[in-house]
């Protein structure tokens, strides 16, 4: 199988919010930049972000970045690195104003300033009461953001390669990253993109679960490629289940609905969140709301014929407010639940939504690995931003609207770091290690030649069901142990998947098989890391972690206040400490989370 080589200063993999923001930084600096993407940029999964971007602008009421930082650390259940969190919260206002200058059509309040709505877990004065912090464009914030950033990239001549599947990271014997091998979906041509800087912005891997709010493209490609290139994956046991996915469909209903005054009710019509979060109620942190809903369902107060969902009630809100601020939600209710939310309750259930873990990075977007005693040594030429990265600003649980902020802030900082590195080392491209490219081609060839192998669709469904059953919202020790065994069995099947269609033009069967190679790495990392973490923290809640004075809500800070690093080789785990020291302010001390 032949391949061609194309040279660029920088290559960005993924054209969602983080990829576009990084590419903009590179192209505006005059660097020749390639962006590889599986779908047209404005169809990236950022389009599904409805609720808004967090920034303490204080347009509706008093706010400041320190309160935002406190909420983020508390939301992360103290697993977030406080230096990176401070960096993100301090950059937030600038990131939003920058976006506004790019033409982002934010909603406005009467005096012309950006409209802000309350959102789960965002509080004023260090957790006192809910605050309006989410900058929104109706309930289509991600959609508007992608269009603003894409147009800006077109203006500065970023080169887009649309409908390309990245296959593998090119990493030489010194550990330096020199680009990626990728495949053109239209022709199945294989190209090595040779670059001085490679930025991964490949998004999450929510398709590893059976029930997910994620798009079908969210197959953890960046994570799979990084793992195969010997880079560990950080904190993969932490998956956020969004409280409100449409029951049976998995489609997202934004938290902004509850920000505008929506209420969760059980089958008896009772507002139950007061029982679990007396202060924040329906606007508690996502992991808290998801568990409260499941507790209601498990205790027999669920609705529907199978008593397997609860209701989201908007019927008391002014229809005008819903149609102005939440137009998509009204449409989603009709299309996916057959319910008019102006008159009836929406059926909702927690659905897999976001991965907190990912490729370990620092606050500059540089990918970091451990070398000897130093646990955060940058990998030369390699950066990551957005959901595929783990700068650890989200720790064990992400606050709503911090995802769009994360991709803006770290998309920009990874772009800046790449520009600085290329300008410092003005030298020719290093020679490509051809054996790495051969390995990548061998993976494609295996699919072309495999006989009597496993069915891709069935194998993927087995992985998704295993993940859903063994590593869901609530986790049980014996189920996790069983899950590790089962996922390893599925991994063996993935290694010998077979495709019947060997054609070259838009062969989606081949692409799905290659995506499954990435998903299985994510599934292994999640299951092994979750089984090993013998405590409850944020989104990872074990039934055998007990609530005692030393371990509030099952959180064991003495033994488990540390990040997990999963290595593909031998499914090995190592750990590194959480950075408790911010950049300029006092550390936010450990305490029990209450809302």
RAUR-V474574 format. One line per field, one symbol per residue. ss: DSSP state (H for helix, E for strand, L for the rest). phi: phi as a letter, one per 30 degrees, with the letter a starting at -180 (. if undefined). psi: psi as a letter, one per 40 degrees, with the letter a starting at -180 (. if undefined). A space follows every 10 residues. Layout:
# RAUR-V474574
ss = ???
phi = ???
psi = ???
This chain:
# RAUR-V474574
ss = LLEEEEEEEE EEELLLHHHH HHHHHHHHLL LLEEEEELLL HHHLHHHHLL LLEELLLLLL LLLLHHHHHH HHHHHLLLLL LHHHHHHHHH HHHHHHHHHH HLLLLLLELL LLLELEEEEE EEEELLLLEE EEEEELLLLL HHHHHHHHHH HHHHHLLLEE EELEEEEEEE ELLLLLEEEE EEEELLLLLE EEEEEEEEEE LLLLLHHHLL LELLLLLLLL HHHHHHHHLL LLEELLLLEE EEEEEELLLL LELLLHHHHL LLEEELLLLL ELHHHHLLLL HHHLLHHHHH HHHHHHHHHH HLELLLLLEE EEELLLLLHH HHHHHLHHHH HHHHHHHLLL LLLLLEEEEE EEEEELLEEE ELLLLEEEEE ELLEEEEEEE EEEELHHHEE LLLLLLLLLL LHHHHHHHHH HHHHHHHHHH HHHHLLLLLL LLLHHHHHHH HHHHHHHHHL LLLEEHHHHH HHHHHHHHHH LLLEELHHHH HHHHHHHHHH HHHHLLEELL LLLLLLLHHH HHHHHHHHHH HHHHHHHHHH HHLLLLELLE EELLLLLLLL LHHHLLHHHH LEEEEEELHH HEEEEEELLL LLLLLLLLLL LLLLL
phi = .cbccbcbdb bccjbdeddd dddddddddi ddbcccbdbe edcedeeddc dkcdaddidc aeaaddddde ddddedhicd ddddddeddd dedddddedd ddjddddbce djdddbcdae icbchhjdae bdbcdbchcb dddddddddd eddddcidcc cciccdcadc bdddidcbkb cbbdddbidc bcdcbdbbcc bdidbeddcd cbddddddci dddddddddi cdcchddcbd cdeccdeici ddcededddd jdbdbdedid dcdedcbedd hdcddeddde dddddeddcj cdcidchcbb ccccdddded ddddcbddde deeddcbibc ddbbdddbad bebacddldd bcdciddbbd bhddcbcdde ibbbaiddcb dhcchcadde iddddedddd eddddddddd ddddcdbddd dddddddddd dddddeddcd chcddddddd dddddddddc bddcbbeddd dddddddddd dddddbdbcd dcdcchdddd ddddddeded ddddeddddd ddddacahdc bcdcccdbdd bdhidcddcb daddbccddi hdcbbbdddd cddbcddddd addbb
psi = hiiihhhidi hhhhfadddd ddddddddee ihhhhhidih deeieddehd dahhhfdfdd ihiidddddd dddddefeei hddddddddd eddddddddd deehgiiiid eeihhhiiih ehiiffedii ihehhigbff dddddddddd dddddefhhh ghfihhdihh hadeeihfai hihhddeehh hhhhidhhhh feaafeeeid hieiieegff ddddddddee hihhfeehhh hhdgihhdde ihhiddddde eihhiadeeh heddddgddd befiiddddd ddddddddee eiiidefeia ihhedeihdd dddddfdddd dddddeefhh eddiihhiih ihdihdaahh iaeeehhiih hbeheghihh ehiiiadeig efeebehhii eedddddddd dddddddddd ddddggiihi ihhddddddd ddddddddeh ifaihddddd ddddddddde fadhihdddd dddddddddd ddddefiihd heidhfgddd dddddddddd dddddddddd ddhfihhbeh hidehihidd ghfehgddde giihhhhdhe fihiiiihhe hadeiiihih ihhi.
